Amino acid sequence: MTHTPVTSSNIASIGYDEPSQTLEVTFKNGATYAYSRVPASEHAALMSASSHGKYLNANIKPRYAATKL
């Protein structure tokens, strides 16, 4: 999965695979988490958010199951 670097105090990059609806977030500490069943619209909203970290905490983490990779 290709990741896009983002400007964030905690997040290094974000990747998305539309066929599997998997969102991957790599943090600056090196940890990567995969979030399952995330719609493409949610990924688009995350990428366009003024704060990626705030959007992730408010909209992704509470709604989608995560696995540490």
C-alpha positions in Angstrom: 0.0 0.0 0.0 1.3 3.4 -0.9 1.4 5.9 1.9 1.2 9.7 1.5 3.3 11.8 3.9 1.3 14.3 5.9 2.0 17.4 8.0 1.1 16.4 11.5 2.7 16.4 15.0 2.0 12.7 15.5 1.2 11.1 12.1 4.0 10.5 9.6 1.9 9.1 6.7 -1.5 7.7 5.7 -2.3 5.0 3.2 -5.6 3.7 1.8 -6.6 0.6 -0.2 -10.1 1.2 -1.6 -10.9 -2.4 -2.7 -10.3 -3.7 0.9 -11.4 -0.4 2.6 -8.2 -0.5 4.7 -6.8 2.7 6.1 -3.2 2.5 7.4 -1.8 5.2 9.6 1.9 5.3 10.4 2.8 7.4 13.4 6.1 9.3 13.9 7.0 6.8 16.6 7.2 4.1 13.9 3.9 2.3 14.8 1.5 1.5 12.0 -2.2 0.7 12.5 -4.6 -0.7 9.9 -8.2 0.4 10.3 -10.8 -2.0 8.7 -13.9 -1.2 6.6 -13.2 2.5 6.3 -15.2 4.1 3.4 -13.3 6.0 0.7 -15.3 9.1 1.8 -13.8 8.9 5.3 -10.3 8.6 3.9 -10.9 11.7 1.8 -12.2 13.6 4.7 -9.2 12.6 6.8 -6.8 13.7 4.1 -8.5 17.1 3.7 -8.9 17.8 7.4 -7.0 20.8 8.8 -5.7 18.5 11.6 -5.2 14.8 10.6 -4.6 13.8 14.2 -7.8 15.4 15.5 -9.8 13.9 12.7 -8.3 10.5 13.3 -9.1 10.7 17.1 -12.6 12.0 16.6 -13.9 10.0 13.6 -11.7 7.0 12.8 -10.5 5.5 16.1 -14.0 5.4 17.8 -15.7 3.8 14.7 -13.3 1.4 13.1 -11.5 -1.7 14.3 -7.7 -1.3 14.4 -4.9 -3.8 14.2 -1.3 -2.9 15.0 1.0 -4.0 12.1 
